Amino acid sequence: MNSKMARFLSAITLLVLLPASLLADALDYQNRGNRYEGVKPKPVSGYDVELISVLVDYQDPAPTLPDEVRLRFFLFKPTPVFLTVRELDYKHYYWMDKVQPTKPWEKGFGNGFVWQTDPVLRQLDKTMTLYDLGVLARMGREEPSADDQVAPVILYHREVPKMITAYLFTLKVNGDARLSCSFYRSDSQAPLAQQHFPKKVAGRPFTVRWDSQAAGEGAYKMIVEGFFLDTNEHFSQTVRFYHQPRVQ
């Protein structure tokens, strides 16, 4: 092969590879003005139980990924909130955090955030749906703890529900485990509901639904307790949240 032909083939190869490289760089987790968003290496969790998402059980119909994604949540009083949006089940390692709201978080349901899907989400997967995503609004502190306080999030693109009748808690455990999830009013020792799971597989997300139709407004908690099947080591996790059934 002569030198001219070699240079020509090298140039063609560069032109083919360059767009893919530029797209990969564009999708990397980075500062996007009012948030950090993009593809981020899967975090290594050192926690026995990892809380992934706490959502209001509601779906705003969307056959395809909408142009914009919206979220809203209730606060009993003004407090710092740290938002994380991610896939419920890792496929593309999508991650969004460091959200900067247009105004400070406030008491009530006036806390929201909107972002466009074109820069990252639509580039990752044309078949992704809105409810492949989970959201965690951690209150008071950014880092997880064994006693977390969260604000359940309404994830939508057009309309919010008028009433909240159930919540979805998505978690995973770092080892095959037997566990139970119990729901309480914060001022009571008597469980309102309990769910038992003979075996949950390590690293696989699972969702616990709590029907709140019979629950009045107030502070509640979910307590996760169990043990790892290989070591018999006990673990527990408390998730505190406020139930405001009427969305205003």
C-alpha positions as CSV (number, residue, x, y, z in Angstrom):
1,M,0.0,0.0,0.0
2,N,1.5,3.4,-1.0
3,S,1.7,6.3,1.4
4,K,-1.1,8.3,-0.2
5,M,-3.5,5.4,0.1
6,A,-2.5,4.8,3.7
7,R,-3.1,8.5,4.6
8,F,-6.5,8.4,2.8
9,L,-7.6,5.3,4.8
10,S,-6.4,6.9,8.0
11,A,-8.4,10.0,7.3
12,I,-11.6,8.0,6.6
13,T,-11.1,6.0,9.8
14,L,-10.7,9.2,11.8
15,L,-13.9,10.7,10.3
16,V,-15.9,7.6,11.2
17,L,-14.6,7.4,14.8
18,L,-14.6,11.1,15.6
19,P,-18.4,11.6,15.9
20,A,-18.8,8.6,18.2
21,S,-16.0,10.0,20.4
22,L,-17.5,13.4,20.5
23,L,-20.9,11.9,21.4
24,A,-19.4,9.9,24.2
25,D,-17.7,13.1,25.6
26,A,-21.0,15.0,25.4
27,L,-22.8,12.3,27.4
28,D,-20.2,12.2,30.2
29,Y,-21.3,13.2,33.6
30,Q,-20.6,17.0,33.8
31,N,-21.9,20.4,34.8
32,R,-24.9,21.4,32.7
33,G,-25.7,24.7,34.2
34,N,-28.3,24.0,36.8
35,R,-27.4,20.4,37.4
36,Y,-24.7,17.7,36.9
37,E,-25.9,15.0,34.5
38,G,-24.6,12.3,32.3
39,V,-23.0,8.8,32.3
40,K,-21.2,8.1,35.5
41,P,-19.3,5.0,36.5
42,K,-21.4,2.7,38.7
43,P,-20.8,3.7,42.3
44,V,-19.5,1.1,44.7
45,S,-21.9,1.0,47.7
46,G,-20.4,0.1,51.1
47,Y,-23.8,0.0,52.7
48,D,-25.8,-3.1,53.6
49,V,-29.0,-1.5,52.3
50,E,-28.9,1.1,49.5
51,L,-31.9,3.4,49.1
52,I,-32.3,4.1,45.4
53,S,-35.6,5.9,45.0
54,V,-38.7,7.1,46.8
55,L,-41.5,8.0,44.5
56,V,-45.2,8.8,44.7
57,D,-47.0,5.9,43.0
58,Y,-48.3,7.8,40.0
59,Q,-47.7,7.7,36.3
60,D,-48.3,10.5,33.9
61,P,-48.9,8.6,30.6
62,A,-46.0,9.0,28.1
63,P,-45.6,6.4,25.4
64,T,-42.1,7.7,24.7
65,L,-39.6,9.8,26.6
66,P,-41.1,13.3,26.8
67,D,-39.1,16.4,25.8
68,E,-39.0,17.5,29.5
69,V,-39.0,15.7,32.8
70,R,-40.5,17.3,35.8
71,L,-40.5,16.5,39.5
72,R,-42.2,17.9,42.5
73,F,-42.1,17.2,46.2
74,F,-43.6,18.4,49.5
75,L,-41.7,19.8,52.5
76,F,-43.2,20.2,55.9
77,K,-40.7,23.1,56.5
78,P,-37.9,24.7,54.5
79,T,-34.8,22.5,54.6
80,P,-31.8,21.6,52.3
81,V,-32.7,18.9,49.8
82,F,-30.2,16.8,47.8
83,L,-31.7,15.3,44.6
84,T,-30.4,12.3,42.8
85,V,-32.0,10.9,39.6
86,R,-30.8,7.6,38.2
87,E,-32.0,4.5,36.5
88,L,-33.9,2.1,38.8
89,D,-31.9,-0.7,37.2
90,Y,-28.4,0.2,35.9
91,K,-28.1,-0.1,32.1
92,H,-26.5,3.1,30.9
93,Y,-25.1,4.4,34.2
94,Y,-27.2,7.6,33.9
95,W,-26.9,9.9,36.9
96,M,-28.1,13.4,37.7
97,D,-27.4,15.4,40.9
98,K,-26.1,18.7,42.3
99,V,-29.4,20.2,41.2
100,Q,-29.7,24.0,41.5
101,P,-33.4,25.1,41.9
102,T,-34.6,28.4,40.5
103,K,-35.7,29.4,44.1
104,P,-34.9,28.0,47.5
105,W,-36.8,24.9,48.6
106,E,-39.8,25.9,50.6
107,K,-42.7,24.7,52.8
108,G,-45.4,23.0,50.8
109,F,-45.6,21.4,47.3
110,G,-44.0,24.4,45.5
111,N,-40.7,22.5,45.2
112,G,-40.0,21.4,41.6
113,F,-37.4,21.0,39.0
114,V,-37.5,20.6,35.2
115,W,-34.9,19.3,32.8
116,Q,-34.7,18.4,29.1
117,T,-34.2,14.9,27.8
118,D,-32.3,15.7,24.6
119,P,-28.9,16.4,26.0
120,V,-28.5,13.0,27.6
121,L,-31.5,10.7,28.2
122,R,-32.6,10.5,24.6
123,Q,-29.1,10.0,23.4
124,L,-28.6,7.0,25.7
125,D,-31.7,4.9,24.8
126,K,-34.5,5.7,22.4
127,T,-36.7,3.1,24.2
128,M,-36.2,4.4,27.7
129,T,-39.4,5.5,29.5
130,L,-40.0,8.1,32.1
131,Y,-40.6,5.5,34.8
132,D,-37.3,3.6,34.1
133,L,-36.0,6.5,36.3
134,G,-35.9,6.8,40.1
135,V,-35.5,9.9,42.2
136,L,-34.2,10.3,45.7
137,A,-34.8,13.6,47.5
138,R,-32.6,13.3,50.7
139,M,-33.3,15.9,53.3
140,G,-30.7,17.6,55.5
141,R,-27.6,15.7,54.3
142,E,-26.3,14.5,51.0
143,E,-24.7,11.3,52.2
144,P,-26.8,8.2,53.0
145,S,-27.2,7.0,56.5
146,A,-28.9,4.1,58.4
147,D,-31.6,6.6,59.4
148,D,-32.5,8.6,56.3
149,Q,-35.1,11.4,55.9
150,V,-36.5,11.8,52.4
151,A,-39.2,13.7,50.6
152,P,-41.2,11.4,48.3
153,V,-41.1,12.7,44.7
154,I,-43.8,13.0,42.1
155,L,-42.2,12.2,38.7
156,Y,-44.2,13.5,35.7
157,H,-44.0,15.5,32.5
158,R,-47.4,17.2,32.2
159,E,-49.9,16.7,35.1
160,V,-49.5,15.9,38.8
161,P,-52.1,13.8,40.7
162,K,-54.7,15.5,42.9
163,M,-54.2,13.0,45.7
164,I,-51.4,10.7,46.8
165,T,-52.6,7.2,47.7
166,A,-49.4,5.1,47.7
167,Y,-45.6,5.3,47.6
168,L,-42.8,3.3,45.9
169,F,-39.6,2.6,47.8
170,T,-36.8,1.1,45.7
171,L,-33.8,-0.5,47.4
172,K,-31.1,-3.1,47.0
173,V,-29.1,-5.1,49.4
174,N,-25.4,-5.9,49.1
175,G,-25.8,-9.6,49.8
176,D,-28.4,-12.2,49.4
177,A,-30.8,-11.5,52.3
178,R,-34.0,-12.3,54.0
179,L,-35.8,-9.1,55.1
180,S,-39.0,-7.4,56.1
181,C,-40.3,-3.8,55.5
182,S,-42.6,-2.3,58.1
183,F,-44.5,1.0,58.0
184,Y,-45.3,3.1,61.1
185,R,-46.5,6.5,62.1
186,S,-43.4,8.1,63.6
187,D,-45.1,8.4,67.0
188,S,-46.3,4.8,67.2
189,Q,-44.7,1.4,67.8
190,A,-47.5,-0.5,66.1
191,P,-46.9,-1.2,62.4
192,L,-49.5,-0.1,59.9
193,A,-48.3,-2.6,57.3
194,Q,-45.6,-5.2,56.9
195,Q,-44.1,-7.1,53.9
196,H,-41.8,-10.1,54.2
197,F,-39.3,-11.2,51.6
198,P,-37.7,-14.7,52.1
199,K,-34.9,-13.9,49.7
200,K,-33.7,-10.8,47.9
201,V,-30.7,-11.2,45.6
202,A,-27.6,-9.1,46.1
203,G,-27.3,-6.0,43.9
204,R,-30.8,-6.4,42.3
205,P,-33.2,-3.5,42.9
206,F,-36.6,-4.3,44.3
207,T,-39.6,-2.0,45.0
208,V,-41.8,-2.0,48.1
209,R,-45.2,-0.3,47.7
210,W,-47.1,1.2,50.6
211,D,-50.8,2.0,50.3
212,S,-51.4,5.2,52.1
213,Q,-55.1,5.6,51.4
214,A,-56.0,5.0,55.1
215,A,-53.2,7.1,56.5
216,G,-53.8,10.7,57.6
217,E,-51.4,13.5,57.0
218,G,-48.3,13.3,59.2
219,A,-44.8,11.9,59.7
220,Y,-44.1,8.2,58.9
221,K,-41.2,5.8,58.7
222,M,-40.3,2.6,56.9
223,I,-38.0,0.2,58.8
224,V,-36.1,-2.4,56.8
225,E,-34.7,-5.3,58.9
226,G,-33.1,-8.5,57.9
227,F,-30.0,-10.7,57.8
228,F,-27.6,-11.8,55.1
229,L,-28.0,-15.5,54.2
230,D,-24.3,-16.3,54.0
231,T,-23.1,-14.7,57.2
232,N,-26.4,-14.3,59.3
233,E,-25.3,-10.7,59.9
234,H,-28.2,-8.5,60.9
235,F,-28.9,-5.1,59.2
236,S,-31.5,-2.4,59.5
237,Q,-32.5,0.8,57.7
238,T,-34.9,3.5,58.6
239,V,-36.5,5.8,56.0
240,R,-38.5,8.8,57.4
241,F,-40.9,10.8,55.3
242,Y,-43.9,13.0,55.5
243,H,-47.3,12.1,54.0
244,Q,-49.3,14.9,52.6
245,P,-52.1,13.3,50.7
246,R,-53.5,16.4,49.0
247,V,-51.4,17.8,46.3
248,Q,-51.8,21.6,46.2
